[in-house]
Amino acid sequence: MLPDWIDLDWMKTARSLAEDPLEGLDPEAVTVSETVEIAAPARMVWQVLTDLDAYADWNPFCVRARSTLEMGAPVEMALVNYAVPGTLLPNCEFVCGFEAERLLSWSLPWSREWPYPARRDQVIAETGAETCRYASTDAFLGMNGIHVHRFAGPWVKRAFDDSARALKLRAETLWATSKGN
């Protein structure tokens, strides 16, 4: 269940599983991170999220990321495998949402080689001049989505929660440093 403050337009217009068994949305197959309240402005959080070269410095889940972040561009990642500690998973998804200081999204479409489509949305909401909140979602799409959600949902949530807390720390530290604190 999405927190009230998250408003993802694509979910309102997404096709259902009945309409699209390959990539339809099942609201029961969505993983949501904890919401973190961040003592830094949305622009600082956005700066951290879009500085992919620095992910290894702060992100405990996505330790490498490379992309132009243009719509449709690939996002090549190395993800910590929470299911098999000590290993990394290569992952490539494609930018599908980019709204400065508000939304960064990428997705993996259905294919015969990998019939497990998904969409990740990272959402920032300004709560004050120097504060905001953040959460991340992963919608596991299509008829296989519920099975992926049941298998991977718990460790994906843990990874997203870890990343959200690390993003908070990174953004707050950079903001305090920029103010001379």
Buried (B, 14 or more C-beta within 10 A) or exposed (E): EBBEEBEBEBBEEBEEBEEBEBBBBBEEBBBBBBBBEBBBBBBBBBBBBBBBEBBEEBBEBBBBBBBEBEEEBBBBBBBBBBEEEEEEEEBEBBBBBBEEBBBBBBBBBBEEEEEBBBBBBBBBBBBEEBBBBBBBBBBBBBBBBBEBBEEBBEBBBBBBBBBBBBBBBBBBBBBEEEEEE
